[in-house]
Amino acid sequence: MSDHGAGAASPAAIYLSLGFHDHQPVGNFPEVFESHYLSAYLPFLDGMEAHPAIPFSLHVTGPLLLWLGREHPEYVARLRRLCASGRLEMKGGGFYEPILACIPDADKHEQLTRLSCHLRDTLDVTPEGAWIAERVWEPHLAAHLACAGLRYATLDDSHFQAVGLDTDAALGYFVTEDGGHRFDLFPISKPLRYLIPFGEPEAVVDHLRGLATEWTRRRAAGLLPPDAPPPLAVYDDDGEKFGGWPGTNAHVYGSGWMERFLTVLEREAEAGWLALTTLGEFRRRFPPLGRIYLPTASYAEMQEWSEGFFRNFLVRYDEANLLHKRMLYTSGRVRRRLAELGLAQDGTARPPDGFADPNDAETAVGAHTTAPLERRGDRRDVLEAYDHLLRAQCNDAYWHGVFGGLYLPHLRHAVNGALISAERLLPAEMRPAIEVLDLDLDGHDEVLLRSEEAAVLLAPARGGTVVCLDHLPSAFALLDTLRRRREPEHAALEELAATARAAEETAAREGAEASAHDLAPRPDSPENPAPPPTLTIHETVRMKEPGLEKMLFVDHHPRSAFLDHFYHLETTLRDLVEGTAIELGDLVNAPYECTVEPGAAGPPGSAEPPVVTLRRLGMVAGVRVQVEKQVALARGGASLIVDYRVHVPVDVPAAPGSAPPSAEGADPSAEAMAPIGGAGRTALFAPEVNLTLLAGRAHDRYVLVDGQRPSESFLADEGAHHGAQSVELVDESVGIRARLAWELTGSVRREPPATLWRHGVLTVSLSEDGFERIYQSTALVPAWPLPLEPGAELRVRLRLDVMSDGPAR
């Protein structure tokens, strides 16, 4: 490849490398793939092809490559021709875009080599460079990348600044190593990330010219060695900036920014002071600037979201941690099976021909997993299982930032579905009916129950609740929920709402109309002193509907199943919706004693199912109350049975005026200790079950109460139903139903019937399109009165049945 303006004996004043990263996560909707293709990927390639003097590099993640190969093979053919011409350098990385530092080492190697193999198969290129997902770097990655045949990667300049490097003066690349394995690192320019494509092309040129001038000055002053390589500025960022982000298609293509930018680069390269190159070419021609060892880091925004270290997401969000640890658990089991069958993990352990791509529009969310469970050959099954496992390592569902990530149920559902699909493809002997293990690595054991069609994870140390409920035939995780939290960006939403209200008041006074939905750009930052007309995602705040600031509720307990609440008799549905219901007991989130009746050994269905008994002697409004629940999966089908015995022991006197022990979710205030229920002391026992069927307001997903559809029947709706005996969530789109029913047992059958409360759990989070509310789950809370008197007892059986008959036709 030529230097595009550089003489052979006299290198150009400054080199520029342009790199782009295109990604769509596992589980994203087919229409999102297509819309980004039409608005970003296709017009970008059109623009680059029209300027053959400009080389560039491209990284396309595995999920997007598979989709492109199936839906737009002509696009892949164009990439192949560009690679053959020498203009396009393809970068490798993890096939399904995992955070490499957070997956097992064997999976790192498989992810890296699988993408390299795919690029060789489809584009006839062998990548030397790597894209690091979310630029999350940990030092040990150098060895893994090198052992996978990769030679270099780009990281943000903030990584290099963390070790005191002045990145304006150090323009080039550096050598690092781990265990003696060399790997080279290029710093990405943050100013260029903000200027391209949001600044005017001339501003990009001015910035590059300034870098060249400063480098020349430093060299003349003897601050650089005489044989120092020429300076290199690196741009490497999301391809979705070029038409996929809000407003960027009109800016980049409609206003002609792309054409002007490329024309300006060609002009300056012809002038001789600017050379256009790729990182691979530059690395082959010029030596490194030196040796460097970088700490754990990511780009500046990710550092802020993660509080300085990506793995902090696994601390901040229990849901992300459980998802991650389920992935690690499944990975170990699948790799053990691969080893038993002598299958290598070197990029060749790919799914067999005919394996359905879960991103295919014809195999939409959940539908690809509805095949029968019978065995079809061990090698085929384990290869499919391994591919599902690798898909489940796609990073987007494990963290939260401006792009939603963890807050997007369809992305979490895709990861959970892939893990369930992997598990169900393992042989029966690897799926025992019961396991006791610390799956989430919190220092406390969980209990894993399996039947032929279901898997349940119990957490005795966290309220004795059910934290996972998986329906195997449909690969549906019905407890893939998320609690409501106060997020840092909520302050911006409240500021936005206050600004909107002030604008409305001003408009009303002036007799003019005003928009209430958009906020002016944030003040200029030192890093971007002159904001361009089209703003980055990080520089604008908007909300997709008014009133979201009134929905910033906070949950004080996880959104799991069979959480044991005790409430005032005066508690209302609205108290539950807003998270303000006063907790009279200390049982939510508190540890339960756990005993297991294992039944006979063997796989699910081979004998009587195991029974897990959970007990806690707690305090409810100053009174000792014993809660015991026996949990078992019924034989056949997917049915979970929970038998409760709640009683006030006779031989344990109440402690008048005493407060219950402190526990998260419990209210130690005087109000909680006051006499409840008027003259008597009666509490409501209210076990809570959260379930999700993904869409909160879809016409084909709804609630039935005692078999009838109420007037407010969307999954996100609210309702109170006195005397109800069952509630059912229905999803006609994938043909799945979850029915929770209850009955009083023992000597208290004549006690008052239950009151059912139900409501959607809605979060408010920030995405690239602005603040939006997202349905996370439906809370189902049947409640019974319990006198807080010695000898009082309540016995109730709850049965949760999950049924699937395939999608409606």
DALINZI-V702729 format. One line per field, one symbol per residue. ss: DSSP state (~ for helix, > for strand, _ for the rest). burial: 1 if it has 24 or more other C-alpha atoms within 12 Angstrom, else 0. A space follows every 10 residues. Layout:
ss = ???
burial = ???
This chain:
ss = __________ ___>>>>>>> >>_______~ ~~~~~~~~~~ ~~~~~~~~~_ _____>>>>> _~~~~~~~~~ ~_~~~~~~~~ ~~~~~__>>> _>_____>_~ ~~__~~~~~~ ~~~~~~~~~~ ~~~_____>> __~~~_>___ ~~~~~~~___ _>>>>>~~~~ ~_________ __>>>>>>__ >>>>>>>>_~ ~~~~~_____ ~~~~~~~~~~ ~~~~~~~~~~ __________ >>>>>>>>~~ ~______~~~ ~~~~__~~~~ ~~~~~~~~~~ ~__>>>>_~~ ~~~~~_____ >_____>__~ ~~~~~____~ ~~~~~~_~~~ ~~~~~~~~~~ ~~~~~~~~~~ __________ __________ ______~~~_ _______~~~ ~~~~~~~~~~ ~__>~~~~__ ____~~~_~~ ~~~~~~~~~~ ~~~~___~~~ _>_>>>>___ _____>>>>> ___>>>>>>_ ____>>>>>> >____>>___ _________~ ~~~~~~~~~~ ~~~~~~~~~~ _______>__ ____>__>__ ______~~~_ _>>____~~~ ~_________ >>>>>>>___ __~~~~~~__ ____>_____ __>>>>>___ __>_______ >>>>>>>>>> __>>>>>>>> >>>____>>> >>>>>>>___ __________ _________~ ~~~_______ _>>>>>>>>> >_________ >>>>>__>__ ___>____>> >>___>>>>> >____>>>>> >>>>_~~~__ ____>>>>>> >>>>>>>__> >>>>>>>>>> >>>>>>>___ __>>>>>>>> >>>>_____
burial = 1011110000 1111111111 1111111111 0111011111 1111101110 1111111111 1111111110 0000110111 0110011111 1111111111 1111111111 1111111110 0110111111 1111111111 1111111111 1111111111 1000001111 1111111000 0111111111 1111111111 1011101110 1101110000 0000000111 1111111111 1111111111 1110001111 1111111110 0111111111 1110010110 0111111111 1110110011 1011011111 1111111111 1111101100 0011111111 1000011111 0001111111 0000000011 1111111111 1111111111 1111111111 1111111111 1111111000 1111110011 0000111111 1111111111 1111111111 1111111111 1111101011 0111011011 0010000000 0000111110 0000000100 1101111111 1111110110 1111111111 1111111110 1110011110 1111111111 1111110100 0011100011 1111111111 1111111111 1111100111 1111111110 0001000011 1111111100 0111110000 1111111111 1111111001 1111100000 0011111111 1001111111 1111111111 1111000000 0011111111 1111111111 1111111111 1111111110 0111111111 111100100
